Amino acid sequence: MNFGIVGAGIAGLGAAIALRRAGHHVEVYEKSTFKREIGAAILLTPNANRILRRWGFDFDKARPVDFKQYRLLNATSLEILDRDGFEDVEERFGARMCAYHRVDLHSGLRELAEKAGATINLGAEVVDVKPEDGVVTLATVQTVQKDLWVLADGSRCPFLETISGEDNPTKKIGKSVYRWLAPMDKVLEHPDAKKLWNGQGAGFCTFSEPKAGITMVTYPCRGGTLLNCAVFHDTRVEEINAMDWNADSSHERVLQMLENCHEVVKHIPHTAEQMKVYTVTQRPPSKRIWRGRMLCVGDVVHHMLPTHAQGGCSALEDAAALEILFDASTISPNAGDLAKRLELYTQLRLPRSATTQILSSTNPWLTMEQVAKKTEEIRQFYEGNLVDWPKGLEPWSAPIREFFYGYDAVGEAEEAMKYRDGGRLPEGWKWFGEVDKAMEV
Ligand SMILES: Cc1cc2nc3c(=O)[nH]c(=O)nc-3n(C[C@H](O)[C@H](O)[C@H](O)COP(=O)(O)OP(=O)(O)OC[C@H]3O[C@@H](n4cnc5c(N)ncnc54)[C@H](O)[C@@H]3O)c2cc1C
């Protein structure tokens, strides 16, 4: 079959690798020319790294940093407020928990997609879609027809409403993030920085400053040479429309925000060349994710808060499911066949991605009434066992790890394929693997 993919982010490149592995022709249309680097890192947990390993991803080249711990510090006194270890994560879940420079992850995925035989067209913006005909229009006015399109053009996808039939725009949550990458050798020039990082297991070193309402999350990437830094704060007026990852900010603004923090915390932004700002948005899950010959994946479907570092991981889970469910030897471009398989995909993926999305929107500072509401929301998508509240509110708690990291996207898809003739998963179905049982409390 001929597949078209809109967008070459994690979701689009993941889908390209998966669908080539499944035996299809794949052409990707990406509006950007990738000339501007995204200077940020991304953490992938075992549920995602397991998929990369299956695909033969070159980890050595990407040089991700394995996470061993989480530390929460008072940003003024540097007193340790909380600590948790990740030392057992790889053994428990059979894959790494590690942070990549986004560019390294993206390059590795692109290399894999091209090696597998996918064609990637850069500077190719899609401006219109006709789902029933399998046709998209490019900004050049050229139209392209495929048997099936995968829409992976991110959280601001303008075509979602056409596919889902719902008016479900992204909403700002009132928080923005100053972000930058700091050279680790320069960070360590401060004597107190040495105490914080030297001889410590890599991972999150998070600073909390409740008076100013800020949280500064830091973690290393690119073989430990760079420290990824993100200061979550209340959105300032001038940042309201900073919806692009590359919107500029300034050292002055960041330092103003860190005014009451310890000297070593203030030293970190000084070591970076550029400051960027990004205004955080979220969206509730869509109930319908395909129409005609088009399927939505990645942030188009499940744009979520970064609470559990699961947005990119979920995009890779989507791709893994595509590889199994759209195996070329089991599917034809006939519209009826496709509809049945797209429905099976929805039944498999939507409960998982919607639950992930809603859990990620449930931040620790919400009240318990809001948590009850979140459970009700999840119940519209998934009937299985859920994390026990309030323990499950802690982003790195044991139940949360079981829920996210224990999920085997390939295994789940293989089980789902046993039901492909009927096109429906069994009544009352919960996840096939261990995750559901592990959530029993
Ligand atoms: C602050 C922050 C921290 C995060 N941390 C983590 C983390 O640690 N771990 C994790 O797993 N996730 C994390 N995420 C989430 C993760 O970044 C996203 O879920 C993931 O990048 C989504 O990938 P995507 O491919 O769906 O979308 P995108 O990355 O947005 O890619 C979409 C692509 O489509 C292209 N495109 C857009 N429109 C068109 C068009 N009309 N035609 C052609 N191409 C188009 C874009 O140029 C882009 O290349 C974080 C998010 C934020 C905001």
The ligand as an SDF file (V2000), in Angstrom:
LIG
                    3D

 53 58  0  0  0  0  0  0  0  0999 V2000
    8.2700   21.4080   27.8420 C   0  0  0  0  0  0  0  0  0  0  0  0
    8.0160   20.0540   27.2480 C   0  0  0  0  0  0  0  0  0  0  0  0
    8.7520   18.9620   27.6800 C   0  0  0  0  0  0  0  0  0  0  0  0
    8.4920   17.7030   27.1610 C   0  0  0  0  0  0  0  0  0  0  0  0
    9.2210   16.6410   27.6170 N   0  0  0  0  0  0  0  0  0  0  0  0
    8.9720   15.4060   27.1430 C   0  0  0  0  0  0  0  0  0  0  0  0
    9.7220   14.2900   27.6140 C   0  0  0  0  0  0  0  0  0  0  0  0
   10.6340   14.4360   28.4260 O   0  0  0  0  0  0  0  0  0  0  0  0
    9.4040   13.0470   27.1130 N   0  0  0  0  0  0  0  0  0  0  0  0
    8.4230   12.8590   26.1750 C   0  0  0  0  0  0  0  0  0  0  0  0
    8.1960   11.7110   25.7550 O   0  0  0  0  0  0  0  0  0  0  0  0
    7.7120   13.9120   25.7160 N   0  0  0  0  0  0  0  0  0  0  0  0
    7.9640   15.1640   26.1540 C   0  0  0  0  0  0  0  0  0  0  0  0
    7.2710   16.2230   25.6660 N   0  0  0  0  0  0  0  0  0  0  0  0
    6.2660   15.9960   24.6140 C   0  0  0  0  0  0  0  0  0  0  0  0
    6.9030   15.7540   23.2480 C   0  0  0  0  0  0  0  0  0  0  0  0
    7.8160   16.7990   22.9520 O   0  0  0  0  0  0  0  0  0  0  0  0
    5.8180   15.7140   22.1710 C   0  0  0  0  0  0  0  0  0  0  0  0
    4.7900   14.8390   22.5770 O   0  0  0  0  0  0  0  0  0  0  0  0
    6.3860   15.1860   20.8470 C   0  0  0  0  0  0  0  0  0  0  0  0
    7.4660   15.9840   20.4170 O   0  0  0  0  0  0  0  0  0  0  0  0
    5.2810   15.2050   19.7850 C   0  0  0  0  0  0  0  0  0  0  0  0
    5.7870   14.7560   18.5690 O   0  0  0  0  0  0  0  0  0  0  0  0
    4.9120   14.8980   17.2580 P   0  0  0  0  0  0  0  0  0  0  0  0
    5.7390   14.3130   16.1860 O   0  0  0  0  0  0  0  0  0  0  0  0
    3.5460   14.3650   17.4850 O   0  0  0  0  0  0  0  0  0  0  0  0
    4.7200   16.4660   17.0350 O   0  0  0  0  0  0  0  0  0  0  0  0
    5.7960   17.5910   16.6580 P   0  0  0  0  0  0  0  0  0  0  0  0
    7.0780   17.3350   17.3540 O   0  0  0  0  0  0  0  0  0  0  0  0
    5.1090   18.8800   16.8930 O   0  0  0  0  0  0  0  0  0  0  0  0
    6.0710   17.3940   15.1080 O   0  0  0  0  0  0  0  0  0  0  0  0
    5.1610   17.7950   14.1310 C   0  0  0  0  0  0  0  0  0  0  0  0
    5.9090   17.9780   12.8280 C   0  0  0  0  0  0  0  0  0  0  0  0
    4.9660   18.2980   11.8080 O   0  0  0  0  0  0  0  0  0  0  0  0
    5.4350   19.3830   11.0380 C   0  0  0  0  0  0  0  0  0  0  0  0
    4.2590   20.0630   10.4920 N   0  0  0  0  0  0  0  0  0  0  0  0
    3.3710   20.8380   11.1520 C   0  0  0  0  0  0  0  0  0  0  0  0
    2.3960   21.2680   10.3330 N   0  0  0  0  0  0  0  0  0  0  0  0
    2.6730   20.7310    9.1200 C   0  0  0  0  0  0  0  0  0  0  0  0
    2.0200   20.8160    7.8590 C   0  0  0  0  0  0  0  0  0  0  0  0
    0.8830   21.5060    7.6930 N   0  0  0  0  0  0  0  0  0  0  0  0
    2.5750   20.1680    6.7920 N   0  0  0  0  0  0  0  0  0  0  0  0
    3.7310   19.4370    6.9480 C   0  0  0  0  0  0  0  0  0  0  0  0
    4.3770   19.3400    8.1270 N   0  0  0  0  0  0  0  0  0  0  0  0
    3.8580   19.9620    9.2040 C   0  0  0  0  0  0  0  0  0  0  0  0
    6.2250   20.2340   12.0310 C   0  0  0  0  0  0  0  0  0  0  0  0
    7.1550   21.0830   11.3850 O   0  0  0  0  0  0  0  0  0  0  0  0
    6.8900   19.1560   12.8680 C   0  0  0  0  0  0  0  0  0  0  0  0
    8.1380   18.7440   12.3260 O   0  0  0  0  0  0  0  0  0  0  0  0
    7.4920   17.5140   26.1690 C   0  0  0  0  0  0  0  0  0  0  0  0
    6.7710   18.6040   25.7220 C   0  0  0  0  0  0  0  0  0  0  0  0
    7.0190   19.8660   26.2530 C   0  0  0  0  0  0  0  0  0  0  0  0
    6.2050   21.0070   25.7610 C   0  0  0  0  0  0  0  0  0  0  0  0
  1  2  1  0
  2  3  1  0
  2 52  2  0
  3  4  2  0
  4  5  1  0
  4 50  1  0
  5  6  2  0
  6  7  1  0
  6 13  1  0
  7  8  2  0
  7  9  1  0
  9 10  1  0
 10 11  2  0
 10 12  1  0
 12 13  2  0
 13 14  1  0
 14 15  1  0
 14 50  1  0
 15 16  1  0
 16 17  1  0
 16 18  1  0
 18 19  1  0
 18 20  1  0
 20 21  1  0
 20 22  1  0
 22 23  1  0
 23 24  1  0
 24 25  2  0
 24 26  1  0
 24 27  1  0
 27 28  1  0
 28 29  2  0
 28 30  1  0
 28 31  1  0
 31 32  1  0
 32 33  1  0
 33 34  1  0
 33 48  1  0
 34 35  1  0
 35 36  1  0
 35 46  1  0
 36 37  1  0
 36 45  1  0
 37 38  2  0
 38 39  1  0
 39 40  1  0
 39 45  2  0
 40 41  1  0
 40 42  2  0
 42 43  1  0
 43 44  2  0
 44 45  1  0
 46 47  1  0
 46 48  1  0
 48 49  1  0
 50 51  2  0
 51 52  1  0
 52 53  1  0
M  END
$$$$
